[in-house]
Amino acid sequence: MMNQTAIFIDAGFLLSLGGHRAAGTTLRSAFTIHYESLVRGIVQTVKKNTGLNNLRVYWYDASKDGLFTEQHKRIGFIPGVKVRLGRISYNGEQKGVDLRLALDLVGVARNGSASVAYLVSGDDDLAEAVEEAQDLGMKVILLGVRRDESRLGVASVAEHLALTADAIETIPDQLLDSSFTKVIEWDNEHAVQAASIASAPEEHAVQPSKPAAPTPAVMAQKIKAASKATTSDVEAEVVYSSGGEHSGFHGKAAYEQRELSVAEEIGGKVARSWLASTTQQEVVELMADRPQLPPEIDRTLLKDCAQVVGEWKTDQQQIRRVLRTAFWDCLDKYS
């Protein structure tokens, strides 16, 4: 077996965590990524930790019909990077990404092309592929994003996958901070820019029966005020106390109310992030489809909530209802 490394990156996993760290949301339009710097930094981190040269970086993502986008081409042209694409299904879910990663991981191990694999993913479905690669003589190390409050020390990694891996290491915070940049801030300057994007012909094209969207300037003023009030409003509604004169929820009720309060706050935050990067016409179209949400927005709500309360809690229907209701309620404030 060749004494070198191979790096396997689940792009959806990495970009969600890096984007959430930079912008507080996994919504792709809320942040930008310097891909060359990110990939180069990960390779250098692995080289520093092992002292070995790297065979290749495998980059796994999904696209419509599994076709390369301009972004994927840009990543694929980075020296030493191989882009592997799955498909995006009708409802916006990734298909085939984990399978491609698993097959490549086991294939590299079987061919003896690398002795150490670095895996940037947290998906429990990869545990069997990790074990197969290990049986073939390869060491598999998880490379994650640091989260001190997590028992594993990293964010969004399934415990079963963590137990299967040979070790867990982290991507340097400085690398993430330099590679991910928040691009959306609601201020007067952005309102002017948004107003120029939301052209008059688009407004006139709207059917009279559909609700009219607010102007960007009005949205900016309301969002700015609501952004300051959201967290305090949520905290003021629920008081947690074990006794005394303070009233509030206790035991299981308090636990559930805390999760619901977090979901409500996140739903509003995602709505404001989306509004900050959209046009009037897009707002009108979204409101016309109510209560259905586009898959990208719905996934963002669930991912952002999972970052705070955990995957299994976000799977609860009550949490999901609160997330979606809070999103729509936030939009209603600006209509």
Summary of the structure (lengths in Angstrom):
residues: 335
radius of gyration: 22.2
end to end distance: 62.7
largest distance: 68.7
contacts: 1078
relative contact order: 0.13
helix: 56%
strand: 16%
